[in-house]
Amino acid sequence: MNQKIKFVKPYLYPFLVLVISFAVYFPYYGAPQSMFWDENYHIASAQKHIDGVMYMEPHPPLGKMLMALGEVVFGGNEKIDKSKMLVTDYLTGTDTPANLRFTGYRWPSTVMMAASVLFFFGILHRITGIPWLAAAFSSLMIFDNALVMHARAAMLEGIQLFFILAATYYFVRIATDWINSKRTILLKHYAILGLLVGLAISVKVNAFILLLLFAALFCIEHWPAIQKWQWLLLAKQLMTRVPVSIGCIALVFFSIFYIHIGMGKNMKQDRTYKASADYQQRIHDGNTWSLSTFAIGMRDNWKYMSEYAEGVPKLDYCKPDENGSYALGWPFGARTISYRWSKDVVDGETNIYWNYLIGNPIIWFSVVIGIILSSSLILGRFVYQTPIKDSALFGWISLFTGLYLSYMIAILQIERVMYLYHYFIPLIFGALNLSLILTYIFRSELISLHRHTLINLCVYIGLIIAIFAFFSPFTYSLGLTEDGFNLRNWFQFWHLRPVY
């Protein structure tokens, strides 16, 4: 089909994508009016920031600091006594004040995750140059049940994915400018990328996978020298690029911890978190913002994080209530997690209201297929010298396939118990890869707006939305009967467990 189809103006696509994303993520994010999963930890930590109470946690503090900011600005809990929240690290029903609203604590994760779709769109638009196609594939991020369920809570992943996608978009923007117009890659680009990566790591340390972006940026910048084996030139360039990149990451990371330590102006009861006597004394003296206190506090925080990590139990499938799962099962959705449930009986019929972490199987299985296709393409190129039809697009496919596989290989080395939401980072990389591999395969048909290709794409996007709606009772806690639950229990390895 050679006749051009008149789509909406290109600048409207990001606006439409953002509106749809907020329409999916934002409504009723304050429900349920109860905490679930790690909210019991993170809300208690966020409140300590608000009241200036010292605490230590296994994760860096940026996510909780943003939750505290959300509570201060949007919480609406000013008249509620929160004193019990300051003397525990895990809020229970007895510690939680009556009528406490959770919208403020949940606001940063919900809004930042919904807004991060713009980076997802921007990455695909920059690489493919087709705005309507980038908007269509953004549905992979908007309509995933697990992402929506988890991000609409006071959790860390929604905040972290915002910074991860921001860093990835900035990297793609720099790289495409160099590829398309040979614009010079400067030290400031490494510095800004380092600041963004530092923000992601300051939420959760598994964002260290983004260090591979610096290696990729260096290879893009110096590809002619790499091809000519100019090792002396490359070594000289590394001597400036590496310190700037790592330095900016460290600047952000330690600045966040400096603020965190400085805000901890008092301790409650005997909650010392094994802090050294010197650190405790400085808190009692009101000397928390000095650099010497920061050095001591940073040492104690790092020690606490290390000891906590060593104490996390290993995965044990023999435990009947084990919610953890093995990483090799994550791409297929194993195993899901029941975050919270309640039930109601009306006219003899029981309705269960779940907050269940379960992915959109169309998206998750498609991502696996995309990784298989891209891995085959890469192997075919480097093992069998198979010709490629778009070298730039092939390079981007190789990058996101590499990021996906690198993360999964790294995770498999960890012995502690891990959970399904630890798959979100490679899921995003895999969704980008899927979008690019489909563009690679059908590029000429997409550019020429071939009728059957467009119909197939519309059917695929429609199926994603339909399956999202089908599983939405788990996402929005809409209520299901026993038959409705069983209808959605597709695979045994999901380990969906009904509660009656």
SULTAUR-V421123 format. One record per pair of residues at least 24 apart in sequence whose ideal C-beta (glycine too) atoms are under 6 Angstrom apart, sorted by the first residue. I is the first residue (numbers start at 0). J is the second residue. Records with the same first field share a line. If there is no record, write none. Layout:
BEGIN
I = J  J
END
This chain:
BEGIN
0 = 448  449  450
4 = 448
6 = 131
9 = 130
12 = 130  134
13 = 117  120
16 = 116  120  134  137
17 = 117
19 = 141
20 = 113  116  141
21 = 113
23 = 141
24 = 109  113  147
28 = 105  109  151
29 = 101  102
35 = 338  339  354
36 = 338
37 = 154
38 = 152  153
39 = 89  90
40 = 89
41 = 153
42 = 104  153
43 = 84  87  88  90
45 = 104
46 = 81  84
47 = 85
48 = 262
50 = 85
51 = 262  264
52 = 85  267
53 = 263  266  282
55 = 272  300  303
57 = 304  307
58 = 203
59 = 201
60 = 259
61 = 201  202  255
62 = 155  158  202
65 = 107  158
66 = 104  107  153
69 = 103  106  107
70 = 103  104
73 = 103  106
74 = 103
75 = 100
76 = 100
85 = 267
86 = 267  268
104 = 153
105 = 152  153
107 = 158
108 = 150  154  157  158
109 = 151
111 = 157  158  161
112 = 150  157
115 = 160  161  164
116 = 140  141
118 = 164  165  168
119 = 164
121 = 168
122 = 168  171
123 = 434
125 = 171  172  175
126 = 395
127 = 438
135 = 460
136 = 434
138 = 460  463
139 = 362  430
142 = 463  464  467
143 = 359  362
144 = 357  358  359  467  470  474
145 = 356  358
147 = 474
148 = 356  474
149 = 420
155 = 202  203
156 = 420  423
158 = 202
159 = 199  202  203
162 = 198  199
163 = 199  206
165 = 195
166 = 195  196  209
169 = 195
170 = 212
174 = 219
177 = 219
178 = 391
184 = 220
186 = 243
189 = 240  243  244
190 = 243  247
193 = 244  247  248
194 = 247  251
196 = 248
197 = 248  251  252
198 = 251
200 = 252
201 = 252  255
208 = 406
213 = 244
215 = 398
256 = 297
257 = 293
260 = 293  296
261 = 287  288
263 = 287
272 = 303
274 = 299
275 = 299
311 = 415
312 = 416
313 = 414
314 = 416
323 = 416  418
324 = 419
326 = 410  411
329 = 419  422
330 = 367
332 = 358  363  493
333 = 492
334 = 494
335 = 493  495
340 = 498
350 = 478
351 = 479
352 = 476  478
353 = 473
354 = 476
355 = 473
356 = 419
357 = 473
359 = 466  467
361 = 462  463  466
365 = 433
366 = 429  430  433
369 = 432  433  436
370 = 403  429
372 = 436
373 = 400  432  436
392 = 439
395 = 435
396 = 435  436
399 = 428  431  432
400 = 432
402 = 428
403 = 428  429
END
